[in-house]
Amino acid sequence: MSSARKNCCNCPPHDIERIGGAGLFLQTGKRIRYQTLREVCNEYMARWNKKDYEGQMQRINYWCSVFGDRIMTDIDIFDLREHIDSMVDEGRRTTVNRKKAVLSSVYKFALSRGYVDTNIVHNIVIDDDTKRRDRVLSDDERQRLLKACQQSHWDKLYLIVLMSMTTGARKGELLKLRWCDVSFKDSAGYLGDAKNGASREPHFAPVVMTELKRFQEVAPA
């Protein structure tokens, strides 16, 4: 009997309504769990009070586009494993890991609210073969990349790529850089609000300083 009642509590919404509606189960002291992933994600984000809201929301929206209309208790590990495998085959492993981490956080939240019985994402392991996949551009490839950037219609592309290659800074950090953040005396720059929340001051190579001076002469503001 208890097994049958448990199965009823995990019924899809249309079956619950056919049986007699959620009210009937509530009268017996039973909660009906048919929250969709989208509904739980909305509740999760409504409580979000950390940094990078936009980035978190972007990854949340990704999962909602895939499984958003499905009831969380109906999504099993095989559904997630199959989709994550396809993501690994098609995209960057670091991006997949970030999206998986966000989904795991949603399931952890759902578990704390009683919407699911377990965090099934936690049991999905992505093999770490980053060392096999990562590679460094050869000298010839670097020169061809920089030459292509110099021929771009966007006159700042060469400078941005050059700075990224010589400092390891991310595109988002470099695009926020202002003249007041650049020290021509020390050949350095100030990058605030980095991804980990800390600031840093990378040293700029002479070739980068030459390009920066060229742009400063054109637009010193």
Sequence and secondary structure as in RCSB ss.txt:
>XXXX:A:sequence
MSSARKNCCNCPPHDIERIGGAGLFLQTGKRIRYQTLREVCNEYMARWNKKDYEGQMQRINYWCSVFGDRIMTDI
DIFDLREHIDSMVDEGRRTTVNRKKAVLSSVYKFALSRGYVDTNIVHNIVIDDDTKRRDRVLSDDERQRLLKACQ
QSHWDKLYLIVLMSMTTGARKGELLKLRWCDVSFKDSAGYLGDAKNGASREPHFAPVVMTELKRFQEVAPA
>XXXX:A:secstr
 HHHHHHHHT  HHHHHHHT HHHHHHTT      BHHHHHHHHHHT  SS HHHHHHHHHHHHHHHTTSBGGG 
 HHHHHHHHHHHHHHS HHHHHHHHHHHHHHHHHHHHHTS SS GGGG      HHHH     HHHHHHHHHHHH
TSSSTTHHHHHHHHHHH   HHHHHT  GGGEETTTTEE B S TTS  B  B  HHHHHHHHHHHHH   
